[in-house]
Amino acid sequence: MKIMLDAGHGYQTPGKRTPDGMREYEFNRAVASEAKSLLDKYAEVTVYFAHSDREDIPLRRRTDQANALKADVYISIHANAFGNGSWNDAGGIETFVYATKPQESLSLAKRIQTNMTDLTGLIDRGVKTGDFHVLRETKCPAVLVECGFMTNHLEASLLRSEDYRKLCAKAIVKSIVQHFRLELPETPRNTAIYRVQTGAFKTKSNAEELVKRLKAAGFEGTII
């Protein structure tokens, strides 16, 4: 399975930052990175990034890459904002799908919305439709998730937090795992047999006595 994670925007994107200066991409990329670490543990899963720390990738290149790779799902990670850039009370979690996308996008978005609000405790703003390029131009199911408001003082402090970023990644990954029924690889069984020498004796009767004590304690014992 091919999963495309998109940390929205980039370091050089103008605007879109908290009133005290944190750029949105800082949050987005941290969540994407943590989500990849979690998803890499699953069997037959390959995770790709649509974004880059070296340049601001245009939206067209992001969706073209996903389509060329024949990605199975596209998740765009964002932080929200409201108003003219000053602190305000708007807050909560919301997810978006494109209006004419298949039911699978909506189903996945509902899972993400539920898991995000359950794990973060933030207001549930619901699943909505949006005419966003990354939702419209991807050929696979695509969801855009807004993980909190950069213009809300409380939520901005959460967006800065490593624990909150990990929580958001966990919610996104949990949703993908549930939706696509991903499985962790089976742990190979260890078939090696280990033995511990518990004594060395010149007299066999002493060895036999030790074996009796070992068996009484619940261990197997042999004399060589």
Z-matrix of the N, CA and C atoms (Angstrom, degrees):
N
C 1 1.466
C 2 1.526 1 109.63
N 3 1.323 2 116.31 1 137.03
C 4 1.469 3 122.09 2 -179.56
C 5 1.526 4 109.77 3 -109.38
N 6 1.327 5 115.37 4 121.90
C 7 1.466 6 121.65 5 -178.53
C 8 1.516 7 108.77 6 -116.29
N 9 1.326 8 116.49 7 126.08
C 10 1.467 9 121.76 8 177.17
C 11 1.525 10 109.33 9 -104.10
N 12 1.333 11 115.62 10 118.85
C 13 1.460 12 121.33 11 175.61
C 14 1.518 13 109.08 12 -104.43
N 15 1.310 14 115.85 13 132.22
C 16 1.462 15 121.85 14 -175.92
C 17 1.522 16 109.44 15 -122.74
N 18 1.343 17 116.35 16 108.22
C 19 1.462 18 120.70 17 171.46
C 20 1.524 19 106.54 18 -79.07
N 21 1.312 20 116.61 19 106.58
C 22 1.460 21 121.31 20 -173.02
C 23 1.516 22 113.40 21 -55.72
N 24 1.327 23 115.35 22 142.68
C 25 1.466 24 123.54 23 176.94
C 26 1.530 25 111.20 24 70.61
N 27 1.316 26 117.10 25 -149.82
C 28 1.466 27 122.93 26 -178.30
C 29 1.506 28 109.72 27 -168.53
N 30 1.334 29 116.36 28 173.95
C 31 1.463 30 120.24 29 -178.06
C 32 1.526 31 112.53 30 -59.92
N 33 1.331 32 116.21 31 -31.35
C 34 1.467 33 119.72 32 -174.97
C 35 1.524 34 113.45 33 -95.56
N 36 1.339 35 117.50 34 2.78
C 37 1.462 36 119.59 35 179.45
C 38 1.523 37 110.05 36 -63.46
N 39 1.328 38 118.23 37 124.55
C 40 1.468 39 119.52 38 179.47
C 41 1.524 40 111.36 39 -68.98
N 42 1.332 41 115.76 40 148.94
C 43 1.463 42 120.65 41 178.59
C 44 1.509 43 111.20 42 70.32
N 45 1.342 44 116.91 43 -156.60
C 46 1.469 45 125.20 44 177.09
C 47 1.520 46 111.42 45 48.13
N 48 1.300 47 115.55 46 69.69
C 49 1.450 48 121.57 47 176.31
C 50 1.520 49 109.40 48 -150.32
N 51 1.319 50 117.21 49 165.47
C 52 1.458 51 119.86 50 176.68
C 53 1.522 52 109.16 51 -68.92
N 54 1.342 53 118.28 52 157.08
C 55 1.464 54 120.07 53 177.82
C 56 1.521 55 113.47 54 -57.48
N 57 1.356 56 116.54 55 -22.97
C 58 1.464 57 117.92 56 178.49
C 59 1.528 58 112.36 57 -101.49
N 60 1.355 59 117.36 58 13.77
C 61 1.457 60 119.11 59 163.76
C 62 1.517 61 120.24 60 109.55
N 63 1.332 62 121.15 61 -2.68
C 64 1.461 63 119.82 62 179.77
C 65 1.527 64 109.80 63 -77.56
N 66 1.321 65 116.65 64 125.96
C 67 1.466 66 120.77 65 177.91
C 68 1.527 67 110.50 66 -75.15
N 69 1.310 68 115.37 67 145.52
C 70 1.460 69 119.74 68 -178.29
C 71 1.519 70 112.13 69 -60.14
N 72 1.334 71 117.21 70 -38.74
C 73 1.457 72 120.57 71 -175.26
C 74 1.525 73 112.00 72 -60.02
N 75 1.320 74 116.75 73 -30.39
C 76 1.469 75 120.09 74 178.95
C 77 1.523 76 110.03 75 -57.88
N 78 1.323 77 116.35 76 -44.34
C 79 1.463 78 120.86 77 177.87
C 80 1.524 79 111.01 78 -70.23
N 81 1.320 80 116.70 79 -48.91
C 82 1.462 81 121.30 80 -174.71
C 83 1.526 82 112.26 81 -56.86
N 84 1.331 83 115.98 82 -46.71
C 85 1.468 84 119.81 83 -176.44
C 86 1.523 85 111.66 84 -68.51
N 87 1.343 86 116.88 85 -33.54
C 88 1.462 87 120.24 86 179.22
C 89 1.526 88 110.60 87 -65.40
N 90 1.330 89 116.62 88 -42.02
C 91 1.462 90 121.02 89 178.83
C 92 1.531 91 110.05 90 -66.92
N 93 1.323 92 116.84 91 -42.91
C 94 1.466 93 120.67 92 179.45
C 95 1.525 94 111.00 93 -61.80
N 96 1.319 95 116.46 94 -41.92
C 97 1.462 96 121.15 95 -179.40
C 98 1.524 97 111.14 96 -64.33
N 99 1.334 98 116.87 97 -43.99
C 100 1.465 99 121.11 98 178.60
C 101 1.526 100 110.32 99 -66.22
N 102 1.321 101 117.26 100 -40.47
C 103 1.464 102 120.57 101 179.04
C 104 1.525 103 110.77 102 -62.38
N 105 1.315 104 116.74 103 -40.70
C 106 1.476 105 119.79 104 178.18
C 107 1.526 106 110.57 105 -62.41
N 108 1.338 107 116.80 106 -42.51
C 109 1.465 108 120.21 107 179.29
C 110 1.525 109 111.33 108 -59.07
N 111 1.322 110 116.45 109 -38.83
C 112 1.460 111 120.97 110 179.38
C 113 1.521 112 111.64 111 -72.32
N 114 1.325 113 116.71 112 -42.02
C 115 1.467 114 120.84 113 -177.49
C 116 1.518 115 112.26 114 -71.27
N 117 1.326 116 117.39 115 -29.27
C 118 1.462 117 120.72 116 -179.29
C 119 1.527 118 112.53 117 -62.22
N 120 1.313 119 117.32 118 -15.78
C 121 1.469 120 121.46 119 -179.45
C 122 1.528 121 112.29 120 -78.36
N 123 1.329 122 117.10 121 -14.56
C 124 1.455 123 120.46 122 -173.62
C 125 1.529 124 111.55 123 -89.35
N 126 1.320 125 114.06 124 152.02
C 127 1.458 126 120.81 125 -176.15
C 128 1.525 127 111.31 126 -71.22
N 129 1.329 128 115.49 127 139.04
C 130 1.470 129 123.06 128 173.89
C 131 1.524 130 112.48 129 55.40
N 132 1.324 131 116.37 130 39.91
C 133 1.463 132 122.37 131 178.20
C 134 1.528 133 109.03 132 -121.85
N 135 1.327 134 116.25 133 130.75
C 136 1.462 135 121.66 134 173.56
C 137 1.526 136 107.94 135 -122.38
N 138 1.338 137 116.05 136 127.99
C 139 1.463 138 121.21 137 -177.44
C 140 1.526 139 109.58 138 -108.20
N 141 1.326 140 116.01 139 132.20
C 142 1.466 141 122.83 140 178.01
C 143 1.523 142 108.78 141 -118.06
N 144 1.333 143 116.08 142 152.06
C 145 1.463 144 122.20 143 173.76
C 146 1.521 145 109.32 144 -104.24
N 147 1.316 146 116.87 145 134.11
C 148 1.466 147 121.10 146 174.16
C 149 1.529 148 110.76 147 -85.06
N 150 1.326 149 117.19 148 -18.97
C 151 1.461 150 122.99 149 -175.90
C 152 1.520 151 111.04 150 -100.21
N 153 1.316 152 115.40 151 176.01
C 154 1.461 153 121.60 152 178.41
C 155 1.525 154 109.45 153 -150.19
N 156 1.327 155 115.98 154 144.26
C 157 1.460 156 120.18 155 175.12
C 158 1.528 157 112.00 156 -80.52
N 159 1.322 158 116.51 157 -10.67
C 160 1.468 159 119.80 158 -176.82
C 161 1.527 160 113.13 159 -90.66
N 162 1.333 161 116.46 160 -26.29
C 163 1.460 162 119.60 161 -178.86
C 164 1.523 163 109.83 162 -154.43
N 165 1.303 164 115.12 163 161.61
C 166 1.459 165 121.86 164 176.37
C 167 1.531 166 107.45 165 -84.06
N 168 1.338 167 117.73 166 105.01
C 169 1.465 168 120.95 167 -175.95
C 170 1.525 169 109.85 168 -75.66
N 171 1.332 170 118.46 169 124.30
C 172 1.466 171 120.71 170 176.76
C 173 1.526 172 111.33 171 -59.92
N 174 1.309 173 115.95 172 151.11
C 175 1.460 174 120.81 173 -177.64
C 176 1.530 175 111.92 174 -59.04
N 177 1.325 176 117.39 175 -40.08
C 178 1.457 177 120.37 176 -179.20
C 179 1.518 178 111.16 177 -60.52
N 180 1.336 179 117.50 178 -41.48
C 181 1.465 180 120.48 179 179.01
C 182 1.526 181 110.96 180 -65.79
N 183 1.309 182 116.93 181 -33.93
C 184 1.465 183 120.05 182 -179.20
C 185 1.529 184 110.73 183 -65.53
N 186 1.313 185 116.03 184 -49.17
C 187 1.466 186 118.90 185 -178.17
C 188 1.527 187 111.54 186 -73.15
N 189 1.340 188 117.61 187 -33.33
C 190 1.469 189 119.88 188 176.16
C 191 1.524 190 110.13 189 -62.23
N 192 1.330 191 116.21 190 -39.98
C 193 1.457 192 120.12 191 179.35
C 194 1.530 193 110.69 192 -64.18
N 195 1.321 194 116.17 193 -44.64
C 196 1.467 195 120.05 194 179.62
C 197 1.522 196 110.59 195 -61.61
N 198 1.316 197 116.74 196 -42.54
C 199 1.463 198 120.34 197 -178.98
C 200 1.529 199 111.65 198 -69.29
N 201 1.335 200 116.74 199 -37.38
C 202 1.467 201 120.34 200 179.16
C 203 1.535 202 110.79 201 -66.93
N 204 1.310 203 116.17 202 -35.97
C 205 1.465 204 120.75 203 178.79
C 206 1.523 205 112.24 204 -77.85
N 207 1.330 206 115.99 205 -10.46
C 208 1.471 207 121.95 206 -173.53
C 209 1.521 208 110.75 207 55.95
N 210 1.328 209 113.68 208 50.78
C 211 1.468 210 120.17 209 179.75
C 212 1.525 211 110.08 210 -60.34
N 213 1.327 212 115.54 211 147.94
C 214 1.464 213 120.99 212 179.01
C 215 1.518 214 112.33 213 -87.75
N 216 1.327 215 117.11 214 -21.06
C 217 1.461 216 120.84 215 178.90
C 218 1.528 217 108.96 216 -160.15
N 219 1.325 218 115.34 217 148.44
C 220 1.462 219 122.03 218 -178.69
C 221 1.529 220 107.61 219 -128.18
N 222 1.329 221 115.78 220 121.81
C 223 1.466 222 121.00 221 179.79
C 224 1.522 223 108.92 222 -118.74
N 225 1.320 224 116.21 223 118.14
C 226 1.460 225 121.86 224 178.42
C 227 1.531 226 109.36 225 -102.19
N 228 1.326 227 116.23 226 122.62
C 229 1.470 228 122.49 227 -173.01
C 230 1.525 229 109.90 228 -104.90
N 231 1.335 230 115.22 229 128.56
C 232 1.461 231 120.47 230 -176.23
C 233 1.527 232 111.77 231 -141.34
N 234 1.333 233 114.35 232 167.56
C 235 1.466 234 122.53 233 165.99
C 236 1.522 235 106.79 234 -122.09
N 237 1.308 236 116.51 235 141.82
C 238 1.450 237 122.81 236 -171.67
C 239 1.524 238 112.08 237 -86.67
N 240 1.328 239 115.95 238 173.63
C 241 1.471 240 122.09 239 174.78
C 242 1.519 241 108.16 240 -158.06
N 243 1.313 242 115.63 241 156.15
C 244 1.466 243 120.06 242 -179.75
C 245 1.524 244 109.16 243 -144.63
N 246 1.327 245 114.58 244 143.71
C 247 1.462 246 119.62 245 173.56
C 248 1.520 247 113.24 246 84.48
N 249 1.319 248 114.46 247 -153.89
C 250 1.467 249 120.68 248 -173.08
C 251 1.530 250 113.39 249 -95.70
N 252 1.321 251 116.60 250 15.19
C 253 1.458 252 119.09 251 177.44
C 254 1.515 253 114.43 252 102.46
N 255 1.318 254 117.97 253 -1.84
C 256 1.468 255 120.81 254 178.06
C 257 1.528 256 109.24 255 -96.25
N 258 1.324 257 116.63 256 166.42
C 259 1.465 258 120.99 257 -179.62
C 260 1.532 259 110.30 258 -64.60
N 261 1.336 260 115.95 259 140.43
C 262 1.467 261 121.15 260 176.69
C 263 1.522 262 108.90 261 -153.02
N 264 1.315 263 117.20 262 -176.91
C 265 1.466 264 121.57 263 -173.32
C 266 1.526 265 114.45 264 -96.66
N 267 1.327 266 118.90 265 -1.74
C 268 1.459 267 120.44 266 179.15
C 269 1.523 268 109.36 267 -61.38
N 270 1.346 269 117.06 268 134.98
C 271 1.457 270 118.67 269 -177.79
C 272 1.510 271 112.35 270 -161.60
N 273 1.329 272 114.82 271 171.68
C 274 1.451 273 120.48 272 174.79
C 275 1.520 274 113.85 273 117.04
N 276 1.326 275 113.62 274 -178.83
C 277 1.467 276 123.01 275 -177.54
C 278 1.524 277 109.29 276 -110.69
N 279 1.342 278 116.29 277 138.16
C 280 1.458 279 120.07 278 172.50
C 281 1.526 280 109.47 279 -146.87
N 282 1.316 281 115.91 280 150.75
C 283 1.459 282 121.68 281 177.48
C 284 1.518 283 109.21 282 -125.04
N 285 1.345 284 114.52 283 156.45
C 286 1.462 285 120.23 284 -176.43
C 287 1.529 286 110.75 285 -130.79
N 288 1.340 287 114.19 286 145.59
C 289 1.461 288 122.41 287 169.44
C 290 1.524 289 107.09 288 -132.65
N 291 1.326 290 115.93 289 161.60
C 292 1.455 291 119.67 290 175.59
C 293 1.522 292 108.90 291 -80.94
N 294 1.311 293 115.97 292 141.33
C 295 1.467 294 121.33 293 -169.93
C 296 1.527 295 113.10 294 -57.63
N 297 1.345 296 117.61 295 -36.57
C 298 1.462 297 119.12 296 -174.66
C 299 1.530 298 112.78 297 -100.80
N 300 1.330 299 117.78 298 11.02
C 301 1.459 300 120.10 299 179.09
C 302 1.523 301 110.07 300 -74.16
N 303 1.332 302 117.66 301 159.76
C 304 1.470 303 120.22 302 -177.31
C 305 1.526 304 112.60 303 -64.34
N 306 1.303 305 114.53 304 164.51
C 307 1.454 306 122.40 305 -178.50
C 308 1.522 307 112.25 306 -56.07
N 309 1.333 308 116.55 307 -28.28
C 310 1.465 309 119.91 308 -177.40
C 311 1.524 310 111.84 309 -61.14
N 312 1.329 311 117.44 310 -36.60
C 313 1.465 312 120.41 311 177.70
C 314 1.517 313 110.62 312 -63.54
N 315 1.314 314 117.04 313 -44.17
C 316 1.455 315 121.67 314 -179.53
C 317 1.528 316 110.80 315 -65.29
N 318 1.313 317 116.47 316 -41.70
C 319 1.459 318 120.42 317 179.47
C 320 1.525 319 111.07 318 -62.04
N 321 1.335 320 117.22 319 -44.24
C 322 1.457 321 121.33 320 178.85
C 323 1.524 322 110.93 321 -65.99
N 324 1.333 323 116.59 322 -40.95
C 325 1.464 324 120.79 323 179.06
C 326 1.525 325 111.20 324 -60.63
N 327 1.324 326 117.09 325 -39.85
C 328 1.465 327 120.92 326 178.97
C 329 1.531 328 110.44 327 -63.97
N 330 1.330 329 116.72 328 -39.45
C 331 1.465 330 119.89 329 177.52
C 332 1.528 331 110.50 330 -63.51
N 333 1.329 332 115.81 331 -45.86
C 334 1.466 333 119.88 332 -179.63
C 335 1.520 334 110.47 333 -62.45
N 336 1.321 335 116.63 334 -44.97
C 337 1.462 336 120.90 335 179.57
C 338 1.530 337 111.20 336 -58.92
N 339 1.313 338 116.12 337 -45.79
C 340 1.468 339 120.54 338 -179.00
C 341 1.523 340 111.49 339 -65.12
N 342 1.329 341 117.22 340 -48.43
C 343 1.455 342 120.48 341 -178.37
C 344 1.527 343 112.05 342 -66.64
N 345 1.326 344 116.98 343 -37.39
C 346 1.463 345 120.52 344 178.92
C 347 1.523 346 111.09 345 -64.59
N 348 1.317 347 117.46 346 -47.16
C 349 1.463 348 119.84 347 -178.16
C 350 1.523 349 111.24 348 -70.47
N 351 1.333 350 116.97 349 -35.86
C 352 1.466 351 119.94 350 178.58
C 353 1.525 352 111.37 351 -65.04
N 354 1.333 353 116.93 352 -44.02
C 355 1.458 354 120.46 353 -175.06
C 356 1.524 355 112.83 354 -79.55
N 357 1.337 356 117.23 355 -34.18
C 358 1.465 357 119.23 356 -177.43
C 359 1.519 358 113.17 357 -90.87
N 360 1.324 359 117.10 358 -25.71
C 361 1.464 360 120.54 359 -177.46
C 362 1.516 361 113.71 360 77.67
N 363 1.336 362 117.87 361 7.49
C 364 1.465 363 120.65 362 179.77
C 365 1.529 364 110.91 363 -81.56
N 366 1.332 365 115.23 364 166.49
C 367 1.470 366 121.95 365 -177.74
C 368 1.522 367 110.61 366 -60.74
N 369 1.314 368 116.42 367 138.89
C 370 1.462 369 123.15 368 177.44
C 371 1.524 370 109.18 369 -88.90
N 372 1.332 371 116.28 370 105.73
C 373 1.468 372 121.50 371 179.89
C 374 1.529 373 111.88 372 -91.49
N 375 1.338 374 116.22 373 -4.20
C 376 1.449 375 120.41 374 172.56
C 377 1.514 376 115.61 375 92.02
N 378 1.343 377 114.21 376 173.64
C 379 1.458 378 122.90 377 175.77
C 380 1.524 379 107.62 378 -95.21
N 381 1.332 380 116.05 379 131.28
C 382 1.469 381 120.91 380 -174.94
C 383 1.523 382 110.31 381 -130.18
N 384 1.312 383 116.03 382 167.36
C 385 1.456 384 120.77 383 173.39
C 386 1.519 385 109.17 384 -101.72
N 387 1.319 386 116.10 385 146.05
C 388 1.460 387 120.73 386 179.93
C 389 1.516 388 110.40 387 -149.19
N 390 1.306 389 116.38 388 144.79
C 391 1.466 390 121.87 389 -179.98
C 392 1.533 391 108.91 390 -91.93
N 393 1.334 392 116.05 391 61.21
C 394 1.456 393 121.63 392 179.25
C 395 1.523 394 109.92 393 -93.96
N 396 1.307 395 116.46 394 142.30
C 397 1.468 396 121.72 395 -176.14
C 398 1.535 397 111.68 396 -54.54
N 399 1.330 398 117.28 397 -45.94
C 400 1.468 399 120.12 398 -174.75
C 401 1.529 400 111.78 399 -67.75
N 402 1.309 401 117.46 400 -21.37
C 403 1.464 402 121.13 401 176.01
C 404 1.522 403 111.30 402 -88.56
N 405 1.319 404 115.34 403 -36.33
C 406 1.469 405 120.81 404 -175.00
C 407 1.531 406 112.17 405 -77.30
N 408 1.319 407 117.56 406 -38.72
C 409 1.467 408 121.23 407 -169.99
C 410 1.524 409 114.37 408 -96.19
N 411 1.309 410 119.25 409 -7.79
C 412 1.461 411 120.90 410 176.81
C 413 1.525 412 109.80 411 -80.96
N 414 1.332 413 115.40 412 141.68
C 415 1.467 414 120.09 413 -179.45
C 416 1.523 415 112.28 414 -87.21
N 417 1.328 416 116.29 415 -14.55
C 418 1.469 417 120.87 416 -179.80
C 419 1.535 418 109.36 417 -100.12
N 420 1.325 419 117.99 418 169.45
C 421 1.472 420 120.02 419 172.96
C 422 1.527 421 109.89 420 -55.02
N 423 1.331 422 116.05 421 134.90
C 424 1.463 423 120.53 422 -176.04
C 425 1.526 424 110.24 423 -138.74
N 426 1.316 425 115.28 424 139.33
C 427 1.465 426 121.92 425 -179.98
C 428 1.522 427 108.66 426 -136.52
N 429 1.320 428 115.99 427 137.95
C 430 1.462 429 122.17 428 172.95
C 431 1.529 430 107.75 429 -111.53
N 432 1.322 431 116.92 430 126.76
C 433 1.461 432 120.99 431 -177.63
C 434 1.524 433 110.40 432 -117.21
N 435 1.320 434 115.71 433 129.73
C 436 1.466 435 123.40 434 175.70
C 437 1.528 436 107.46 435 -101.21
N 438 1.331 437 116.58 436 115.61
C 439 1.471 438 122.07 437 -167.31
C 440 1.523 439 114.73 438 -94.59
N 441 1.311 440 118.11 439 13.63
C 442 1.460 441 121.60 440 -178.68
C 443 1.516 442 110.03 441 139.55
N 444 1.321 443 115.88 442 166.83
C 445 1.463 444 120.37 443 -174.13
C 446 1.529 445 111.67 444 -100.96
N 447 1.325 446 114.73 445 126.17
C 448 1.458 447 120.92 446 178.14
C 449 1.520 448 111.75 447 -71.50
N 450 1.343 449 117.12 448 -17.86
C 451 1.457 450 121.26 449 -178.81
C 452 1.529 451 112.37 450 -96.71
N 453 1.335 452 115.79 451 3.37
C 454 1.463 453 121.35 452 174.80
C 455 1.533 454 106.89 453 -100.41
N 456 1.312 455 117.56 454 122.53
C 457 1.463 456 120.79 455 -171.29
C 458 1.523 457 111.52 456 -58.12
N 459 1.324 458 117.38 457 -45.65
C 460 1.461 459 121.27 458 -179.56
C 461 1.524 460 110.95 459 -65.13
N 462 1.330 461 116.38 460 -47.14
C 463 1.460 462 119.24 461 -177.19
C 464 1.526 463 111.56 462 -69.73
N 465 1.318 464 117.50 463 -31.53
C 466 1.467 465 120.09 464 176.19
C 467 1.528 466 110.67 465 -62.96
N 468 1.321 467 116.78 466 -37.86
C 469 1.470 468 119.79 467 177.81
C 470 1.525 469 110.25 468 -66.83
N 471 1.338 470 116.99 469 -34.55
C 472 1.457 471 119.87 470 175.50
C 473 1.528 472 111.06 471 -67.41
N 474 1.318 473 116.26 472 -42.81
C 475 1.456 474 120.80 473 -179.02
C 476 1.526 475 111.88 474 -60.93
N 477 1.306 476 116.77 475 -25.86
C 478 1.468 477 121.63 476 176.78
C 479 1.526 478 112.09 477 -79.42
N 480 1.325 479 117.01 478 -19.58
C 481 1.463 480 122.59 479 -171.59
C 482 1.518 481 112.20 480 -79.53
N 483 1.326 482 116.61 481 133.29
C 484 1.457 483 120.97 482 176.68
C 485 1.525 484 110.82 483 -63.52
N 486 1.325 485 116.82 484 -38.23
C 487 1.466 486 120.26 485 -179.90
C 488 1.524 487 111.32 486 -63.72
N 489 1.336 488 116.41 487 -41.03
C 490 1.464 489 119.57 488 -179.50
C 491 1.531 490 110.64 489 -68.76
N 492 1.307 491 116.80 490 -38.90
C 493 1.462 492 120.49 491 177.95
C 494 1.529 493 110.67 492 -61.36
N 495 1.316 494 116.36 493 -42.02
C 496 1.463 495 120.46 494 177.37
C 497 1.524 496 111.18 495 -65.77
N 498 1.331 497 115.91 496 -35.42
C 499 1.462 498 120.71 497 179.13
C 500 1.528 499 110.52 498 -65.09
N 501 1.317 500 116.33 499 -42.86
C 502 1.469 501 120.34 500 178.25
C 503 1.526 502 110.90 501 -63.50
N 504 1.327 503 116.35 502 -43.38
C 505 1.466 504 120.84 503 177.88
C 506 1.521 505 110.30 504 -61.13
N 507 1.321 506 116.19 505 -42.80
C 508 1.466 507 120.68 506 179.63
C 509 1.527 508 111.16 507 -60.51
N 510 1.342 509 116.97 508 -41.94
C 511 1.456 510 121.46 509 -179.85
C 512 1.529 511 111.00 510 -65.28
N 513 1.317 512 117.01 511 -41.72
C 514 1.463 513 121.17 512 -179.75
C 515 1.526 514 110.02 513 -66.09
N 516 1.324 515 116.16 514 -46.95
C 517 1.465 516 120.48 515 -179.00
C 518 1.527 517 110.88 516 -65.04
N 519 1.320 518 116.95 517 -42.14
C 520 1.465 519 120.60 518 177.62
C 521 1.527 520 110.37 519 -56.45
N 522 1.306 521 116.61 520 -40.85
C 523 1.466 522 121.31 521 -179.32
C 524 1.523 523 111.36 522 -66.85
N 525 1.328 524 116.61 523 -43.25
C 526 1.465 525 120.56 524 178.86
C 527 1.527 526 110.21 525 -63.69
N 528 1.325 527 115.89 526 -44.06
C 529 1.468 528 120.85 527 -179.72
C 530 1.530 529 110.74 528 -61.48
N 531 1.332 530 116.28 529 -44.58
C 532 1.461 531 120.45 530 179.04
C 533 1.529 532 111.11 531 -64.24
N 534 1.315 533 115.86 532 -46.02
C 535 1.463 534 120.45 533 -173.35
C 536 1.531 535 111.98 534 -67.36
N 537 1.330 536 116.11 535 -44.56
C 538 1.465 537 120.47 536 -175.93
C 539 1.534 538 112.48 537 -98.24
N 540 1.323 539 115.56 538 2.83
C 541 1.467 540 121.78 539 177.41
C 542 1.516 541 111.51 540 54.50
N 543 1.322 542 115.34 541 49.46
C 544 1.461 543 120.16 542 178.47
C 545 1.523 544 110.02 543 -70.95
N 546 1.317 545 115.65 544 151.00
C 547 1.456 546 120.59 545 -178.95
C 548 1.518 547 110.28 546 -128.89
N 549 1.327 548 115.25 547 144.64
C 550 1.447 549 120.57 548 173.80
C 551 1.525 550 108.57 549 -74.26
N 552 1.332 551 117.26 550 147.13
C 553 1.471 552 118.59 551 178.88
C 554 1.514 553 110.79 552 -64.90
N 555 1.329 554 115.96 553 147.49
C 556 1.454 555 120.30 554 178.27
C 557 1.520 556 109.99 555 -67.52
N 558 1.326 557 115.41 556 138.42
C 559 1.453 558 120.57 557 177.18
C 560 1.522 559 108.89 558 -79.07
N 561 1.344 560 117.39 559 122.55
C 562 1.471 561 118.89 560 -179.46
C 563 1.529 562 110.84 561 -59.44
N 564 1.308 563 114.77 562 136.79
C 565 1.453 564 118.69 563 178.02
C 566 1.519 565 110.46 564 -74.15
N 567 1.323 566 115.66 565 137.24
C 568 1.454 567 121.04 566 178.76
C 569 1.519 568 108.64 567 -84.44
N 570 1.342 569 116.54 568 110.26
C 571 1.465 570 120.63 569 -177.10
C 572 1.524 571 112.33 570 -95.96
N 573 1.319 572 117.71 571 1.30
C 574 1.465 573 119.73 572 179.81
C 575 1.523 574 110.14 573 -70.95
N 576 1.313 575 115.61 574 148.15
C 577 1.461 576 121.79 575 176.94
C 578 1.517 577 108.70 576 -111.72
N 579 1.319 578 116.37 577 126.69
C 580 1.453 579 121.49 578 179.89
C 581 1.526 580 109.42 579 -109.75
N 582 1.332 581 116.32 580 140.67
C 583 1.456 582 121.55 581 177.90
C 584 1.521 583 109.71 582 -124.82
N 585 1.321 584 115.41 583 147.35
C 586 1.458 585 121.62 584 178.45
C 587 1.525 586 108.58 585 -120.39
N 588 1.313 587 116.14 586 127.13
C 589 1.466 588 119.26 587 175.99
C 590 1.520 589 108.77 588 -79.69
N 591 1.314 590 115.88 589 123.06
C 592 1.466 591 120.13 590 -177.21
C 593 1.531 592 113.20 591 -104.89
N 594 1.310 593 116.79 592 -5.86
C 595 1.456 594 117.92 593 178.38
C 596 1.515 595 112.19 594 -176.05
N 597 1.330 596 116.11 595 159.68
C 598 1.467 597 122.85 596 175.20
C 599 1.527 598 107.30 597 -137.57
N 600 1.325 599 115.77 598 123.63
C 601 1.468 600 119.73 599 -171.34
C 602 1.532 601 110.80 600 -131.21
N 603 1.339 602 115.24 601 148.81
C 604 1.468 603 120.93 602 172.85
C 605 1.525 604 110.41 603 -83.37
N 606 1.348 605 115.38 604 -25.26
C 607 1.452 606 120.55 605 -177.50
C 608 1.524 607 110.06 606 -110.05
N 609 1.343 608 117.12 607 126.80
C 610 1.458 609 121.41 608 -175.90
C 611 1.525 610 111.83 609 -62.58
N 612 1.344 611 117.16 610 -35.20
C 613 1.461 612 119.57 611 -178.49
C 614 1.525 613 112.24 612 -61.11
N 615 1.322 614 116.30 613 -32.67
C 616 1.470 615 119.99 614 177.77
C 617 1.540 616 110.05 615 -68.15
N 618 1.325 617 115.70 616 -38.19
C 619 1.466 618 119.86 617 177.41
C 620 1.523 619 110.25 618 -65.96
N 621 1.320 620 115.84 619 -41.31
C 622 1.464 621 120.18 620 179.59
C 623 1.524 622 111.50 621 -62.90
N 624 1.329 623 115.87 622 -38.59
C 625 1.464 624 120.37 623 178.67
C 626 1.528 625 110.60 624 -63.93
N 627 1.324 626 117.41 625 -40.03
C 628 1.473 627 120.77 626 178.80
C 629 1.521 628 110.78 627 -66.07
N 630 1.333 629 117.60 628 -39.75
C 631 1.463 630 120.97 629 178.49
C 632 1.523 631 110.27 630 -61.34
N 633 1.329 632 117.76 631 -39.64
C 634 1.460 633 121.14 632 177.91
C 635 1.526 634 110.82 633 -60.90
N 636 1.322 635 115.92 634 -43.53
C 637 1.476 636 119.99 635 -179.24
C 638 1.535 637 110.81 636 -66.70
N 639 1.320 638 116.56 637 -38.10
C 640 1.469 639 120.26 638 178.08
C 641 1.528 640 111.06 639 -64.25
N 642 1.329 641 116.58 640 -45.31
C 643 1.467 642 120.06 641 -179.80
C 644 1.519 643 111.17 642 -65.38
N 645 1.327 644 116.24 643 -35.32
C 646 1.471 645 119.75 644 177.35
C 647 1.505 646 110.86 645 -65.26
N 648 1.319 647 116.60 646 -28.06
C 649 1.471 648 121.45 647 179.62
C 650 1.527 649 111.95 648 -88.74
N 651 1.363 650 117.15 649 0.09
C 652 1.457 651 119.68 650 176.01
C 653 1.514 652 115.33 651 98.95
N 654 1.317 653 118.06 652 9.92
C 655 1.462 654 121.83 653 -178.99
C 656 1.521 655 110.23 654 -106.35
N 657 1.332 656 115.67 655 153.81
C 658 1.455 657 121.28 656 171.32
C 659 1.525 658 108.47 657 -84.60
N 660 1.314 659 115.83 658 143.72
C 661 1.454 660 119.19 659 179.73
C 662 1.501 661 111.25 660 -141.54
N 663 1.314 662 118.09 661 139.93
C 664 1.464 663 123.64 662 177.01
C 665 1.523 664 109.02 663 -132.85
N 666 1.304 665 115.18 664 155.37
C 667 1.453 666 121.05 665 178.76
C 668 1.521 667 107.91 666 -111.91
N 669 1.293 668 116.06 667 128.64
C 670 1.473 669 121.70 668 178.75
C 671 1.528 670 107.51 669 -118.81
